[in-house]
Amino acid sequence: MIRDNLIKKIIFTFILLLITTLILSGCMFSGKTLTESNNGQSLSLKVNEMVQIRLESNITTGFKWNLSNETDTGIVSLISSDYKQTSTDKELVGAGGYETFTFKANSKGNTTIALTYNKPWEEGVAPLKTFKINIVVE
């Protein structure tokens, strides 16, 4: 009797962990992830497919990555952007991190995702860095 209850508890716990894992894995990004090493390359996507671009950044300096007008947002659209500091020490002033941009392919066509690393309020100043990826949506 006690052994049967123990086996039932173990099975219940295993099933609960399995369900939790399946639910959480559905929340993770399942598309392609690009970094600065992919700068200048081409990428083929299917309609509704997603791509993430993860670039080094340090917003404490005033610089941030900005989407250029070069990008045809009818073909690919920016779904989200996020900044995460690399250091886990929140008191570390000036620590850099990464900006992550998630794009979704909306319709067939060709475009370039172009991002510039600059201070958004400075006009007429060349960006410190640029990132471009040619996109073909099939």
Residue, then its C-alpha position, 0 to 999 in steps of 0.5 A: m500500500i505504501r509502496d503503491n502510493l510512493i510509485k503514484k507520487i513519483i509518476f505524478t511528479f514526473i508527468l508534472l515536470l514533463i508538462t512544465t518542460l513542454i510548456l516552457s519550451g514552447c515559449m522559447f524562440s525557435g527561429k534563426t539567431l544572427t550575430e555581428s559575424n553574420n553582417g553583410q550576409s544573406l538569409s532566406l526566410k519563409v512567410n511567418e518565419m522569425v529571425q533574431i539579431r543579437l548585437e553587442s551594445n552598451i546603452t549606458t554610453g548613449f549608443k544603441w542599435n536603431l532600425s534604418n529606413e532602409t528596411d522594408t517593414g512590409i516584407v519583414s517587421l520588427i516584433s520586439s527588441d530587448y537589452k540585457q546587461t552582460s554582467t549580473d552585478k547590477e551595481l557595475v556602472g557602464a557594463g555592456g550587454y546585448e540588444t536582441f531584435t526579433f523580426k518576422a517575415n510578413s510577405k514575399g520579397n527582398t529587403t535589407i535589415a539595416l541597423t545603425y549603432n549611434k546616439p539617436w539624438e545626434e543628427g548628421v553624425a555617422p554611426l559608430k557601427t552598422f549591421k546589414i543582412n539581406i533578406v529574401v522571403e519566399 
